């Protein structure tokens, strides 16, 4: 019986989230993750509750432990931009 309830909840949740605009979906996913985190057996682990943020909210930095040379860094940034990644 538990499996049936879990399957129904998962299906309902998936349909609900799919129906939301992106900003509302992100907010809902984060709220659900926080609720799950409260009862998670791994709640003391730092990676148990990773919340989504839009990349427009992130601030890039210049830190690079490998000290990438400027030409390679430009190429890496160009590749990241082409792939819609923040580098």
HTML snippet that shows the backbone in 3Dmol.js (N, CA, C, O; Angstrom):
<script src="https://3Dmol.org/build/3Dmol-min.js"></script>
<div id="view" style="width:600px;height:400px;position:relative"></div>
<script>
const pdb = `
ATOM      1  N   UNK A   1       0.826  -1.197   0.000  1.00  0.00           N
ATOM      2  CA  UNK A   1       0.000   0.000   0.000  1.00  0.00           C
ATOM      3  C   UNK A   1       0.868   1.257   0.000  1.00  0.00           C
ATOM      4  O   UNK A   1       0.529   2.243  -0.654  1.00  0.00           O
ATOM      5  N   UNK A   2       1.991   1.226   0.733  1.00  0.00           N
ATOM      6  CA  UNK A   2       2.885   2.367   0.766  1.00  0.00           C
ATOM      7  C   UNK A   2       3.449   2.699  -0.595  1.00  0.00           C
ATOM      8  O   UNK A   2       3.595   3.870  -0.947  1.00  0.00           O
ATOM      9  N   UNK A   3       3.773   1.655  -1.374  1.00  0.00           N
ATOM     10  CA  UNK A   3       4.308   1.885  -2.714  1.00  0.00           C
ATOM     11  C   UNK A   3       3.294   2.595  -3.596  1.00  0.00           C
ATOM     12  O   UNK A   3       3.660   3.473  -4.378  1.00  0.00           O
ATOM     13  N   UNK A   4       2.026   2.226  -3.477  1.00  0.00           N
ATOM     14  CA  UNK A   4       0.986   2.856  -4.280  1.00  0.00           C
ATOM     15  C   UNK A   4       0.863   4.330  -3.914  1.00  0.00           C
ATOM     16  O   UNK A   4       0.745   5.176  -4.801  1.00  0.00           O
ATOM     17  N   UNK A   5       0.889   4.651  -2.629  1.00  0.00           N
ATOM     18  CA  UNK A   5       0.806   6.039  -2.195  1.00  0.00           C
ATOM     19  C   UNK A   5       2.031   6.816  -2.680  1.00  0.00           C
ATOM     20  O   UNK A   5       1.904   7.946  -3.150  1.00  0.00           O
ATOM     21  N   UNK A   6       3.198   6.219  -2.568  1.00  0.00           N
ATOM     22  CA  UNK A   6       4.427   6.871  -3.022  1.00  0.00           C
ATOM     23  C   UNK A   6       4.370   7.138  -4.525  1.00  0.00           C
ATOM     24  O   UNK A   6       4.746   8.218  -4.981  1.00  0.00           O
ATOM     25  N   UNK A   7       3.904   6.163  -5.284  1.00  0.00           N
ATOM     26  CA  UNK A   7       3.789   6.339  -6.734  1.00  0.00           C
ATOM     27  C   UNK A   7       2.792   7.443  -7.077  1.00  0.00           C
ATOM     28  O   UNK A   7       3.033   8.250  -7.975  1.00  0.00           O
ATOM     29  N   UNK A   8       1.675   7.472  -6.358  1.00  0.00           N
ATOM     30  CA  UNK A   8       0.655   8.492  -6.611  1.00  0.00           C
ATOM     31  C   UNK A   8       1.188   9.883  -6.258  1.00  0.00           C
ATOM     32  O   UNK A   8       0.992  10.837  -7.011  1.00  0.00           O
ATOM     33  N   UNK A   9       1.859   9.992  -5.116  1.00  0.00           N
ATOM     34  CA  UNK A   9       2.435  11.274  -4.717  1.00  0.00           C
ATOM     35  C   UNK A   9       3.479  11.747  -5.725  1.00  0.00           C
ATOM     36  O   UNK A   9       3.514  12.922  -6.091  1.00  0.00           O
ATOM     37  N   UNK A  10       4.319  10.829  -6.165  1.00  0.00           N
ATOM     38  CA  UNK A  10       5.352  11.173  -7.139  1.00  0.00           C
ATOM     39  C   UNK A  10       4.729  11.645  -8.445  1.00  0.00           C
ATOM     40  O   UNK A  10       5.161  12.647  -9.015  1.00  0.00           O
ATOM     41  N   UNK A  11       3.728  10.935  -8.916  1.00  0.00           N
ATOM     42  CA  UNK A  11       3.051  11.313 -10.161  1.00  0.00           C
ATOM     43  C   UNK A  11       2.355  12.662 -10.011  1.00  0.00           C
ATOM     44  O   UNK A  11       2.474  13.521 -10.885  1.00  0.00           O
ATOM     45  N   UNK A  12       1.627  12.856  -8.908  1.00  0.00           N
ATOM     46  CA  UNK A  12       0.929  14.124  -8.682  1.00  0.00           C
ATOM     47  C   UNK A  12       1.922  15.279  -8.578  1.00  0.00           C
ATOM     48  O   UNK A  12       1.695  16.355  -9.133  1.00  0.00           O
ATOM     49  N   UNK A  13       3.015  15.052  -7.871  1.00  0.00           N
ATOM     50  CA  UNK A  13       4.026  16.083  -7.702  1.00  0.00           C
ATOM     51  C   UNK A  13       4.669  16.446  -9.040  1.00  0.00           C
ATOM     52  O   UNK A  13       4.874  17.623  -9.336  1.00  0.00           O
ATOM     53  N   UNK A  14       4.981  15.446  -9.837  1.00  0.00           N
ATOM     54  CA  UNK A  14       5.577  15.678 -11.153  1.00  0.00           C
ATOM     55  C   UNK A  14       4.633  16.483 -12.041  1.00  0.00           C
ATOM     56  O   UNK A  14       5.059  17.428 -12.705  1.00  0.00           O
ATOM     57  N   UNK A  15       3.369  16.118 -12.055  1.00  0.00           N
ATOM     58  CA  UNK A  15       2.384  16.844 -12.865  1.00  0.00           C
ATOM     59  C   UNK A  15       2.218  18.277 -12.368  1.00  0.00           C
ATOM     60  O   UNK A  15       2.131  19.211 -13.164  1.00  0.00           O
ATOM     61  N   UNK A  16       2.173  18.443 -11.050  1.00  0.00           N
ATOM     62  CA  UNK A  16       2.030  19.775 -10.465  1.00  0.00           C
ATOM     63  C   UNK A  16       3.208  20.663 -10.857  1.00  0.00           C
ATOM     64  O   UNK A  16       3.017  21.790 -11.313  1.00  0.00           O
ATOM     65  N   UNK A  17       4.421  20.152 -10.677  1.00  0.00           N
ATOM     66  CA  UNK A  17       5.613  20.943 -10.990  1.00  0.00           C
ATOM     67  C   UNK A  17       5.694  21.275 -12.479  1.00  0.00           C
ATOM     68  O   UNK A  17       6.082  22.383 -12.847  1.00  0.00           O
ATOM     69  N   UNK A  18       5.332  20.327 -13.327  1.00  0.00           N
ATOM     70  CA  UNK A  18       5.373  20.553 -14.774  1.00  0.00           C
ATOM     71  C   UNK A  18       4.396  21.643 -15.204  1.00  0.00           C
ATOM     72  O   UNK A  18       4.594  22.280 -16.239  1.00  0.00           O
ATOM     73  N   UNK A  19       3.353  21.860 -14.425  1.00  0.00           N
ATOM     74  CA  UNK A  19       2.338  22.850 -14.790  1.00  0.00           C
ATOM     75  C   UNK A  19       2.727  24.276 -14.401  1.00  0.00           C
ATOM     76  O   UNK A  19       2.060  25.228 -14.806  1.00  0.00           O
ATOM     77  N   UNK A  20       3.785  24.432 -13.629  1.00  0.00           N
ATOM     78  CA  UNK A  20       4.164  25.749 -13.119  1.00  0.00           C
ATOM     79  C   UNK A  20       5.119  26.478 -14.057  1.00  0.00           C
ATOM     80  O   UNK A  20       5.921  25.850 -14.749  1.00  0.00           O
ATOM     81  N   UNK A  21       5.028  27.813 -14.074  1.00  0.00           N
ATOM     82  CA  UNK A  21       6.060  28.585 -14.769  1.00  0.00           C
ATOM     83  C   UNK A  21       7.408  28.380 -14.053  1.00  0.00           C
ATOM     84  O   UNK A  21       7.437  28.002 -12.882  1.00  0.00           O
ATOM     85  N   UNK A  22       8.499  28.625 -14.746  1.00  0.00           N
ATOM     86  CA  UNK A  22       9.825  28.292 -14.218  1.00  0.00           C
ATOM     87  C   UNK A  22      10.108  28.891 -12.837  1.00  0.00           C
ATOM     88  O   UNK A  22      10.565  28.173 -11.947  1.00  0.00           O
ATOM     89  N   UNK A  23       9.849  30.180 -12.637  1.00  0.00           N
ATOM     90  CA  UNK A  23      10.145  30.799 -11.341  1.00  0.00           C
ATOM     91  C   UNK A  23       9.343  30.145 -10.215  1.00  0.00           C
ATOM     92  O   UNK A  23       9.883  29.882  -9.141  1.00  0.00           O
ATOM     93  N   UNK A  24       8.066  29.886 -10.457  1.00  0.00           N
ATOM     94  CA  UNK A  24       7.227  29.227  -9.453  1.00  0.00           C
ATOM     95  C   UNK A  24       7.677  27.785  -9.230  1.00  0.00           C
ATOM     96  O   UNK A  24       7.629  27.286  -8.105  1.00  0.00           O
ATOM     97  N   UNK A  25       8.114  27.113 -10.300  1.00  0.00           N
ATOM     98  CA  UNK A  25       8.589  25.733 -10.189  1.00  0.00           C
ATOM     99  C   UNK A  25       9.845  25.668  -9.319  1.00  0.00           C
ATOM    100  O   UNK A  25       9.975  24.779  -8.478  1.00  0.00           O
ATOM    101  N   UNK A  26      10.762  26.605  -9.521  1.00  0.00           N
ATOM    102  CA  UNK A  26      11.979  26.646  -8.704  1.00  0.00           C
ATOM    103  C   UNK A  26      11.615  26.850  -7.238  1.00  0.00           C
ATOM    104  O   UNK A  26      12.141  26.165  -6.361  1.00  0.00           O
ATOM    105  N   UNK A  27      10.716  27.790  -6.977  1.00  0.00           N
ATOM    106  CA  UNK A  27      10.296  28.059  -5.597  1.00  0.00           C
ATOM    107  C   UNK A  27       9.640  26.815  -4.983  1.00  0.00           C
ATOM    108  O   UNK A  27       9.938  26.459  -3.843  1.00  0.00           O
ATOM    109  N   UNK A  28       8.762  26.164  -5.725  1.00  0.00           N
ATOM    110  CA  UNK A  28       8.076  24.971  -5.221  1.00  0.00           C
ATOM    111  C   UNK A  28       9.060  23.833  -4.967  1.00  0.00           C
ATOM    112  O   UNK A  28       8.978  23.163  -3.938  1.00  0.00           O
ATOM    113  N   UNK A  29       9.987  23.609  -5.893  1.00  0.00           N
ATOM    114  CA  UNK A  29      10.986  22.548  -5.712  1.00  0.00           C
ATOM    115  C   UNK A  29      11.807  22.813  -4.458  1.00  0.00           C
ATOM    116  O   UNK A  29      12.064  21.895  -3.678  1.00  0.00           O
ATOM    117  N   UNK A  30      12.222  24.064  -4.258  1.00  0.00           N
ATOM    118  CA  UNK A  30      13.010  24.387  -3.069  1.00  0.00           C
ATOM    119  C   UNK A  30      12.213  24.175  -1.784  1.00  0.00           C
ATOM    120  O   UNK A  30      12.758  23.684  -0.795  1.00  0.00           O
ATOM    121  N   UNK A  31      10.931  24.538  -1.785  1.00  0.00           N
ATOM    122  CA  UNK A  31      10.089  24.319  -0.603  1.00  0.00           C
ATOM    123  C   UNK A  31       9.930  22.827  -0.319  1.00  0.00           C
ATOM    124  O   UNK A  31       9.977  22.401   0.835  1.00  0.00           O
ATOM    125  N   UNK A  32       9.744  22.043  -1.364  1.00  0.00           N
ATOM    126  CA  UNK A  32       9.606  20.591  -1.200  1.00  0.00           C
ATOM    127  C   UNK A  32      10.907  19.996  -0.680  1.00  0.00           C
ATOM    128  O   UNK A  32      10.891  19.139   0.204  1.00  0.00           O
ATOM    129  N   UNK A  33      12.032  20.445  -1.222  1.00  0.00           N
ATOM    130  CA  UNK A  33      13.331  19.952  -0.747  1.00  0.00           C
ATOM    131  C   UNK A  33      13.546  20.281   0.725  1.00  0.00           C
ATOM    132  O   UNK A  33      14.075  19.460   1.475  1.00  0.00           O
ATOM    133  N   UNK A  34      13.138  21.483   1.145  1.00  0.00           N
ATOM    134  CA  UNK A  34      13.282  21.860   2.556  1.00  0.00           C
ATOM    135  C   UNK A  34      12.417  20.961   3.444  1.00  0.00           C
ATOM    136  O   UNK A  34      12.847  20.565   4.528  1.00  0.00           O
ATOM    137  N   UNK A  35      11.210  20.639   2.995  1.00  0.00           N
ATOM    138  CA  UNK A  35      10.332  19.763   3.772  1.00  0.00           C
ATOM    139  C   UNK A  35      10.923  18.363   3.878  1.00  0.00           C
ATOM    140  O   UNK A  35      10.906  17.764   4.954  1.00  0.00           O
ATOM    141  N   UNK A  36      11.442  17.838   2.780  1.00  0.00           N
ATOM    142  CA  UNK A  36      12.072  16.516   2.795  1.00  0.00           C
ATOM    143  C   UNK A  36      13.304  16.534   3.687  1.00  0.00           C
ATOM    144  O   UNK A  36      13.568  15.574   4.411  1.00  0.00           O
ATOM    145  N   UNK A  37      14.053  17.621   3.633  1.00  0.00           N
ATOM    146  CA  UNK A  37      15.267  17.766   4.443  1.00  0.00           C
ATOM    147  C   UNK A  37      14.960  17.621   5.938  1.00  0.00           C
ATOM    148  O   UNK A  37      15.769  17.081   6.692  1.00  0.00           O
ATOM    149  N   UNK A  38      13.798  18.100   6.354  1.00  0.00           N
ATOM    150  CA  UNK A  38      13.432  18.034   7.777  1.00  0.00           C
ATOM    151  C   UNK A  38      13.340  16.600   8.297  1.00  0.00           C
ATOM    152  O   UNK A  38      13.562  16.363   9.484  1.00  0.00           O
ATOM    153  N   UNK A  39      13.021  15.655   7.437  1.00  0.00           N
ATOM    154  CA  UNK A  39      12.871  14.257   7.864  1.00  0.00           C
ATOM    155  C   UNK A  39      13.933  13.340   7.266  1.00  0.00           C
ATOM    156  O   UNK A  39      13.885  12.124   7.455  1.00  0.00           O
ATOM    157  N   UNK A  40      14.878  13.912   6.556  1.00  0.00           N
ATOM    158  CA  UNK A  40      15.908  13.111   5.893  1.00  0.00           C
ATOM    159  C   UNK A  40      16.873  12.490   6.901  1.00  0.00           C
ATOM    160  O   UNK A  40      17.282  13.153   7.854  1.00  0.00           O
ATOM    161  N   UNK A  41      17.239  11.229   6.700  1.00  0.00           N
ATOM    162  CA  UNK A  41      18.245  10.626   7.576  1.00  0.00           C
ATOM    163  C   UNK A  41      19.631  11.242   7.349  1.00  0.00           C
ATOM    164  O   UNK A  41      20.550  10.997   8.131  1.00  0.00           O
ATOM    165  N   UNK A  42      19.785  12.030   6.298  1.00  0.00           N
ATOM    166  CA  UNK A  42      21.063  12.673   5.987  1.00  0.00           C
ATOM    167  C   UNK A  42      21.018  14.183   6.213  1.00  0.00           C
ATOM    168  O   UNK A  42      21.843  14.911   5.661  1.00  0.00           O
ATOM    169  N   UNK A  43      20.062  14.667   7.020  1.00  0.00           N
ATOM    170  CA  UNK A  43      19.877  16.108   7.191  1.00  0.00           C
ATOM    171  C   UNK A  43      21.084  16.817   7.797  1.00  0.00           C
ATOM    172  O   UNK A  43      21.207  18.035   7.670  1.00  0.00           O
ATOM    173  N   UNK A  44      21.980  16.073   8.456  1.00  0.00           N
ATOM    174  CA  UNK A  44      23.184  16.684   9.019  1.00  0.00           C
ATOM    175  C   UNK A  44      24.291  16.839   7.978  1.00  0.00           C
ATOM    176  O   UNK A  44      25.304  17.487   8.244  1.00  0.00           O
ATOM    177  N   UNK A  45      24.108  16.259   6.812  1.00  0.00           N
ATOM    178  CA  UNK A  45      25.113  16.350   5.751  1.00  0.00           C
ATOM    179  C   UNK A  45      24.889  17.628   4.934  1.00  0.00           C
ATOM    180  O   UNK A  45      23.747  17.971   4.629  1.00  0.00           O
ATOM    181  N   UNK A  46      25.967  18.333   4.580  1.00  0.00           N
ATOM    182  CA  UNK A  46      25.799  19.618   3.882  1.00  0.00           C
ATOM    183  C   UNK A  46      25.167  19.504   2.497  1.00  0.00           C
ATOM    184  O   UNK A  46      24.572  20.469   2.017  1.00  0.00           O
ATOM    185  N   UNK A  47      25.281  18.368   1.857  1.00  0.00           N
ATOM    186  CA  UNK A  47      24.718  18.241   0.508  1.00  0.00           C
ATOM    187  C   UNK A  47      23.317  17.636   0.511  1.00  0.00           C
ATOM    188  O   UNK A  47      22.777  17.329  -0.552  1.00  0.00           O
ATOM    189  N   UNK A  48      22.728  17.461   1.679  1.00  0.00           N
ATOM    190  CA  UNK A  48      21.392  16.872   1.749  1.00  0.00           C
ATOM    191  C   UNK A  48      20.333  17.797   1.161  1.00  0.00           C
ATOM    192  O   UNK A  48      19.342  17.329   0.599  1.00  0.00           O
ATOM    193  N   UNK A  49      20.534  19.090   1.286  1.00  0.00           N
ATOM    194  CA  UNK A  49      19.501  20.030   0.835  1.00  0.00           C
ATOM    195  C   UNK A  49      20.134  21.100  -0.054  1.00  0.00           C
ATOM    196  O   UNK A  49      20.484  22.184   0.413  1.00  0.00           O
ATOM    197  N   UNK A  50      20.272  20.785  -1.312  1.00  0.00           N
ATOM    198  CA  UNK A  50      20.820  21.729  -2.287  1.00  0.00           C
ATOM    199  C   UNK A  50      19.643  22.422  -2.961  1.00  0.00           C
ATOM    200  O   UNK A  50      18.794  21.771  -3.570  1.00  0.00           O
ATOM    201  N   UNK A  51      19.597  23.741  -2.850  1.00  0.00           N
ATOM    202  CA  UNK A  51      18.485  24.507  -3.400  1.00  0.00           C
ATOM    203  C   UNK A  51      18.879  25.125  -4.734  1.00  0.00           C
ATOM    204  O   UNK A  51      20.032  25.499  -4.949  1.00  0.00           O
ATOM    205  N   UNK A  52      17.901  25.223  -5.620  1.00  0.00           N
ATOM    206  CA  UNK A  52      18.127  25.802  -6.939  1.00  0.00           C
ATOM    207  C   UNK A  52      18.115  27.321  -6.855  1.00  0.00           C
ATOM    208  O   UNK A  52      17.327  27.907  -6.113  1.00  0.00           O
ATOM    209  N   UNK A  53      18.986  27.945  -7.615  1.00  0.00           N
ATOM    210  CA  UNK A  53      18.937  29.388  -7.845  1.00  0.00           C
ATOM    211  C   UNK A  53      19.201  29.599  -9.333  1.00  0.00           C
ATOM    212  O   UNK A  53      19.908  28.813  -9.964  1.00  0.00           O
ATOM    213  N   UNK A  54      18.637  30.648  -9.879  1.00  0.00           N
ATOM    214  CA  UNK A  54      18.892  30.958 -11.285  1.00  0.00           C
ATOM    215  C   UNK A  54      20.317  31.487 -11.413  1.00  0.00           C
ATOM    216  O   UNK A  54      20.821  32.160 -10.514  1.00  0.00           O
ATOM    217  N   UNK A  55      20.956  31.181 -12.529  1.00  0.00           N
ATOM    218  CA  UNK A  55      22.339  31.616 -12.689  1.00  0.00           C
ATOM    219  C   UNK A  55      22.464  33.134 -12.716  1.00  0.00           C
ATOM    220  O   UNK A  55      23.557  33.657 -12.497  1.00  0.00           O
ATOM    221  N   UNK A  56      21.384  33.852 -12.977  1.00  0.00           N
ATOM    222  CA  UNK A  56      21.422  35.315 -12.943  1.00  0.00           C
ATOM    223  C   UNK A  56      21.622  35.839 -11.522  1.00  0.00           C
ATOM    224  O   UNK A  56      21.971  37.005 -11.340  1.00  0.00           O
ATOM    225  N   UNK A  57      21.406  34.993 -10.516  1.00  0.00           N
ATOM    226  CA  UNK A  57      21.607  35.388  -9.124  1.00  0.00           C
ATOM    227  C   UNK A  57      23.038  35.126  -8.642  1.00  0.00           C
ATOM    228  O   UNK A  57      23.396  35.507  -7.528  1.00  0.00           O
ATOM    229  N   UNK A  58      23.841  34.488  -9.464  1.00  0.00           N
ATOM    230  CA  UNK A  58      25.198  34.140  -9.068  1.00  0.00           C
ATOM    231  C   UNK A  58      26.175  35.229  -9.476  1.00  0.00           C
ATOM    232  O   UNK A  58      25.989  35.908 -10.486  1.00  0.00           O
ATOM    233  N   UNK A  59      27.217  35.380  -8.673  1.00  0.00           N
ATOM    234  CA  UNK A  59      28.270  36.337  -8.976  1.00  0.00           C
ATOM    235  C   UNK A  59      29.519  35.558  -9.364  1.00  0.00           C
ATOM    236  O   UNK A  59      30.018  34.764  -8.567  1.00  0.00           O
ATOM    237  N   UNK A  60      30.030  35.768 -10.566  1.00  0.00           N
ATOM    238  CA  UNK A  60      31.246  35.051 -10.965  1.00  0.00           C
ATOM    239  C   UNK A  60      32.454  35.570 -10.197  1.00  0.00           C
ATOM    240  O   UNK A  60      32.458  36.700  -9.709  1.00  0.00           O
ATOM    241  N   UNK A  61      33.458  34.742 -10.100  1.00  0.00           N
ATOM    242  CA  UNK A  61      34.708  35.178  -9.490  1.00  0.00           C
ATOM    243  C   UNK A  61      35.865  34.742 -10.375  1.00  0.00           C
ATOM    244  O   UNK A  61      35.690  33.951 -11.303  1.00  0.00           O
ATOM    245  N   UNK A  62      37.028  35.258 -10.082  1.00  0.00           N
ATOM    246  CA  UNK A  62      38.208  34.962 -10.890  1.00  0.00           C
ATOM    247  C   UNK A  62      39.051  33.851 -10.297  1.00  0.00           C
ATOM    248  O   UNK A  62      40.118  33.541 -10.827  1.00  0.00           O
ATOM    249  N   UNK A  63      38.598  33.244  -9.206  1.00  0.00           N
ATOM    250  CA  UNK A  63      39.405  32.211  -8.562  1.00  0.00           C
ATOM    251  C   UNK A  63      39.528  30.990  -9.465  1.00  0.00           C
ATOM    252  O   UNK A  63      38.536  30.466  -9.971  1.00  0.00           O
ATOM    253  N   UNK A  64      40.758  30.555  -9.652  1.00  0.00           N
ATOM    254  CA  UNK A  64      41.016  29.340 -10.418  1.00  0.00           C
ATOM    255  C   UNK A  64      42.273  28.700  -9.851  1.00  0.00           C
ATOM    256  O   UNK A  64      43.370  29.224 -10.043  1.00  0.00           O
ATOM    257  N   UNK A  65      42.135  27.586  -9.164  1.00  0.00           N
ATOM    258  CA  UNK A  65      43.309  26.974  -8.526  1.00  0.00           C
ATOM    259  C   UNK A  65      44.360  26.498  -9.522  1.00  0.00           C
ATOM    260  O   UNK A  65      45.499  26.237  -9.132  1.00  0.00           O
ATOM    261  N   UNK A  66      44.009  26.382 -10.774  1.00  0.00           N
ATOM    262  CA  UNK A  66      44.970  25.917 -11.773  1.00  0.00           C
ATOM    263  C   UNK A  66      45.644  27.058 -12.526  1.00  0.00           C
ATOM    264  O   UNK A  66      46.491  26.810 -13.384  1.00  0.00           O
ATOM    265  N   UNK A  67      45.285  28.297 -12.223  1.00  0.00           N
ATOM    266  CA  UNK A  67      45.857  29.454 -12.915  1.00  0.00           C
ATOM    267  C   UNK A  67      45.864  29.261 -14.431  1.00  0.00           C
ATOM    268  O   UNK A  67      46.920  29.179 -15.058  1.00  0.00           O
ATOM    269  N   UNK A  68      44.689  29.193 -14.990  1.00  0.00           N
ATOM    270  CA  UNK A  68      44.541  28.994 -16.429  1.00  0.00           C
ATOM    271  C   UNK A  68      45.116  30.207 -17.160  1.00  0.00           C
ATOM    272  O   UNK A  68      44.841  31.351 -16.797  1.00  0.00           O
ATOM    273  N   UNK A  69      45.895  29.949 -18.165  1.00  0.00           N
ATOM    274  CA  UNK A  69      46.491  31.021 -18.962  1.00  0.00           C
ATOM    275  C   UNK A  69      45.393  31.817 -19.661  1.00  0.00           C
ATOM    276  O   UNK A  69      44.355  31.253 -20.008  1.00  0.00           O
ATOM    277  N   UNK A  70      45.603  33.129 -19.876  1.00  0.00           N
ATOM    278  CA  UNK A  70      44.558  33.973 -20.471  1.00  0.00           C
ATOM    279  C   UNK A  70      43.950  33.445 -21.768  1.00  0.00           C
ATOM    280  O   UNK A  70      42.726  33.483 -21.896  1.00  0.00           O
ATOM    281  N   UNK A  71      44.729  32.952 -22.742  1.00  0.00           N
ATOM    282  CA  UNK A  71      44.073  32.449 -23.965  1.00  0.00           C
ATOM    283  C   UNK A  71      43.143  31.261 -23.692  1.00  0.00           C
ATOM    284  O   UNK A  71      42.047  31.180 -24.246  1.00  0.00           O
ATOM    285  N   UNK A  72      43.593  30.346 -22.835  1.00  0.00           N
ATOM    286  CA  UNK A  72      42.751  29.190 -22.500  1.00  0.00           C
ATOM    287  C   UNK A  72      41.528  29.622 -21.708  1.00  0.00           C
ATOM    288  O   UNK A  72      40.442  29.065 -21.872  1.00  0.00           O
ATOM    289  N   UNK A  73      41.709  30.622 -20.845  1.00  0.00           N
ATOM    290  CA  UNK A  73      40.582  31.112 -20.055  1.00  0.00           C
ATOM    291  C   UNK A  73      39.516  31.718 -20.974  1.00  0.00           C
ATOM    292  O   UNK A  73      38.322  31.491 -20.779  1.00  0.00           O
ATOM    293  N   UNK A  74      39.951  32.487 -21.974  1.00  0.00           N
ATOM    294  CA  UNK A  74      38.990  33.067 -22.922  1.00  0.00           C
ATOM    295  C   UNK A  74      38.244  31.973 -23.682  1.00  0.00           C
ATOM    296  O   UNK A  74      37.033  32.061 -23.888  1.00  0.00           O
ATOM    297  N   UNK A  75      38.977  30.950 -24.093  1.00  0.00           N
ATOM    298  CA  UNK A  75      38.350  29.839 -24.801  1.00  0.00           C
ATOM    299  C   UNK A  75      37.361  29.107 -23.894  1.00  0.00           C
ATOM    300  O   UNK A  75      36.273  28.732 -24.329  1.00  0.00           O
ATOM    301  N   UNK A  76      37.741  28.908 -22.639  1.00  0.00           N
ATOM    302  CA  UNK A  76      36.863  28.254 -21.675  1.00  0.00           C
ATOM    303  C   UNK A  76      35.598  29.080 -21.457  1.00  0.00           C
ATOM    304  O   UNK A  76      34.499  28.528 -21.407  1.00  0.00           O
ATOM    305  N   UNK A  77      35.746  30.397 -21.329  1.00  0.00           N
ATOM    306  CA  UNK A  77      34.577  31.262 -21.160  1.00  0.00           C
ATOM    307  C   UNK A  77      33.682  31.223 -22.400  1.00  0.00           C
ATOM    308  O   UNK A  77      32.457  31.173 -22.288  1.00  0.00           O
ATOM    309  N   UNK A  78      34.300  31.245 -23.573  1.00  0.00           N
ATOM    310  CA  UNK A  78      33.523  31.183 -24.815  1.00  0.00           C
ATOM    311  C   UNK A  78      32.756  29.866 -24.901  1.00  0.00           C
ATOM    312  O   UNK A  78      31.581  29.851 -25.269  1.00  0.00           O
ATOM    313  N   UNK A  79      33.418  28.764 -24.562  1.00  0.00           N
ATOM    314  CA  UNK A  79      32.757  27.456 -24.577  1.00  0.00           C
ATOM    315  C   UNK A  79      31.629  27.405 -23.559  1.00  0.00           C
ATOM    316  O   UNK A  79      30.549  26.889 -23.846  1.00  0.00           O
ATOM    317  N   UNK A  80      31.880  27.940 -22.369  1.00  0.00           N
ATOM    318  CA  UNK A  80      30.853  27.960 -21.330  1.00  0.00           C
ATOM    319  C   UNK A  80      29.653  28.785 -21.738  1.00  0.00           C
ATOM    320  O   UNK A  80      28.511  28.388 -21.506  1.00  0.00           O
ATOM    321  N   UNK A  81      29.909  29.935 -22.348  1.00  0.00           N
ATOM    322  CA  UNK A  81      28.804  30.778 -22.813  1.00  0.00           C
ATOM    323  C   UNK A  81      28.006  30.078 -23.906  1.00  0.00           C
ATOM    324  O   UNK A  81      26.778  30.157 -23.927  1.00  0.00           O
ATOM    325  N   UNK A  82      28.694  29.397 -24.808  1.00  0.00           N
ATOM    326  CA  UNK A  82      28.011  28.676 -25.884  1.00  0.00           C
ATOM    327  C   UNK A  82      27.146  27.548 -25.335  1.00  0.00           C
ATOM    328  O   UNK A  82      26.106  27.215 -25.904  1.00  0.00           O
ATOM    329  N   UNK A  83      27.589  26.964 -24.222  1.00  0.00           N
ATOM    330  CA  UNK A  83      26.834  25.870 -23.604  1.00  0.00           C
ATOM    331  C   UNK A  83      25.848  26.387 -22.562  1.00  0.00           C
ATOM    332  O   UNK A  83      25.198  25.602 -21.872  1.00  0.00           O
ATOM    333  N   UNK A  84      25.736  27.736 -22.449  1.00  0.00           N
ATOM    334  CA  UNK A  84      24.841  28.374 -21.481  1.00  0.00           C
ATOM    335  C   UNK A  84      25.232  28.042 -20.046  1.00  0.00           C
ATOM    336  O   UNK A  84      24.368  27.855 -19.188  1.00  0.00           O
ATOM    337  N   UNK A  85      26.535  27.971 -19.788  1.00  0.00           N
ATOM    338  CA  UNK A  85      27.060  27.725 -18.451  1.00  0.00           C
ATOM    339  C   UNK A  85      27.700  28.994 -17.930  1.00  0.00           C
ATOM    340  O   UNK A  85      28.172  29.825 -18.706  1.00  0.00           O
ATOM    341  N   UNK A  86      27.717  29.143 -16.627  1.00  0.00           N
ATOM    342  CA  UNK A  86      28.365  30.287 -16.007  1.00  0.00           C
ATOM    343  C   UNK A  86      29.792  29.901 -15.666  1.00  0.00           C
ATOM    344  O   UNK A  86      30.013  28.995 -14.863  1.00  0.00           O
ATOM    345  N   UNK A  87      30.748  30.564 -16.254  1.00  0.00           N
ATOM    346  CA  UNK A  87      32.163  30.270 -15.985  1.00  0.00           C
ATOM    347  C   UNK A  87      32.844  31.550 -15.571  1.00  0.00           C
ATOM    348  O   UNK A  87      34.043  31.550 -15.293  1.00  0.00           O
TER     349      UNK A  87
END
`;
const viewer = $3Dmol.createViewer("view");
viewer.addModel(pdb, "pdb");
viewer.setStyle({}, {cartoon: {color: "spectrum"}});
viewer.zoomTo();
viewer.render();
</script>
